Amino acid sequence: MIPESTIEEILNRVDIVELISASIPLKRQGRTYKALCPFHHEKTPSFVVSSERQIFHCFGCSAGGNALSFLMQYERMEFPEAIEALAKKAGVPLPQRASFNQQAQSQNAQIYKINEAAAEFYVNYLYSADGKAALAYLLARGITRETLQKFRIGFAPDKWDGLLTYLRGKRYTTAPIEKAGLIIPKDAGGYYDRFRGRIIIPVIDAKDRVVAFGARVLPAPSRAEGPVSGVTKQEEGMAKYVNSPETPVYTKGKILFGLSASSEAIRAADLTVIVEGYFDLIAMYQAGIKNVAAPCGTALTVEQIRLLKRYSQNVVMAYDADSAGQMAALRSLGPLAEEGMRVRVASLPGGYDPDSYARAFGREKFLELIASSKDVFDYKLGALKSRYNPANLSDKAAIASEMLSLIIKFNNEILKSAYLKKLAEGLKVDEGALLSELKKISARPQGAQAAGRTAAVHPVSPLLNSLPTERLLVKLMLEESEIIEHLKERIAPCDFRDSALSRIASRIFDLSGSGKKVDAKTIIGQFEDARMSKIICELTACEGPKVTDRHKLINDCIGRLKDDMRKIKQREISEQIRLAEASKNEFRLRELLTEFQSLSRTRKT
Ligand SMILES: [Zn+2]
């Protein structure tokens, strides 16, 4: 754990404007800096960096935070990494990490080193005499030497200990090699190579580290026919692909293949084409369509979708034309919609996958295919209509229910109702009937996790429901810590009707009470809930009223806050009076009337 005071010191020493302008061109505008938001696609800048407050905020997509959050969001760093990078910039020494952390870190560092050495070994082997057949196969597939190098494609010897012997020669011990997933222990003791006689495709993360490998079998005639001792080929099952197991540096479903090479292109095009396989991606990249990513061996996961979302919210799925590919595409639509991605589906002509299509027709034709991709709704409806018979009543119901389960995933009510209408038209059924079905589905408990997830992902204008006065008061406290103690005597966190603002106010009062300095950039780090820090950033970034008499402004705000509170109470009491009258409860009625009058009196003071 890094002490809070150290984090504060680091944040005080770095300049967020300097930090962000190293990655994004910032334009000075009055007291703030503006830029096109790097987190969503836009034509007019709504991304604001405040040098005074040391925070950034986007009025378009609600992204925001301090210098630390920027590194985490933009450079995709984890917290420890980001703090380390900032500490270095600021020249603040960090305390020694806990030994456990250190151990894990050095273990991971060693795995990365071993993976790197293995990748190098496989590449060299591809260009050796023993790799001839594999290289010939790859070149015959139309992959250029340049692409082979770009993706660091290699070949594993058709031996039981090719890599193991090599790595031992490099003085690596077997334990970390096993941890890296590159060797497998034998029952009789000892180890053997996981990947043998296969084309090797390294999986590289955003920081250009080799985290895992995918291995494709070489078609039979090209396989080197060497005598292999012990186990037969059957034991491998001869699966077309073998992938690394999960390791301390690799979690399946948390990384996308190709992203290290394609992230810039994705950002530039504001679109990701999602394909299934390594070679789909490689062929498209080579053809000049570089905004591609592949989930490598898993169905698209929520983590992967979130990873993509950092670059673009637009997705075109380009899966194989076969039924397995179409099923996989269909399965991914729900999670994509749920994460707020705009999804379209490209239909490849029968018999093609993106790999063969890119090779056969090239870039222009592929771009046409992407341009003619279908909206997620139309695609799914089309797929269901061909699977079921829409003329049959029970089939029709099945289509409706599957479509509704997609529609419900959209968090946008306008989109939802438009789709509902479209579905009613498409199936020739009553829209009202569909709506009540949809309500039935939404009434089903979805689990707290699912609910929490949607809430976290859709923080669109978190302040929409809060009141201007409440916002202004919190904004003032964040900007002028001198007024906090004065405010604390006159209002309480419970005076804020917006629960988020109430929580922020309460934290501000606590901090100030314990003699700590209160400012936006440090308080951001105090909430686990990302929504809270977004609200703080938005409050800080938005323009305040131009008044000279701050004292009067604050008093006005407090007055209004209390007034609002009183009005609500009065409304509540009026309601209770009505009930008391109806039930002829004289005693309660008198009590309530007195309360009502005393409320009206305080108003005049
Ligand atoms: Zn934005």
Boltz pocket constraint, residues with backbone or C-beta under 6 A from the ligand:
constraints:
  - pocket:
      binder: B
      contacts: [[A, 37], [A, 38], [A, 39], [A, 40], [A, 47], [A, 58], [A, 59], [A, 60], [A, 61], [A, 62], [A, 63]]
      max_distance: 6.0
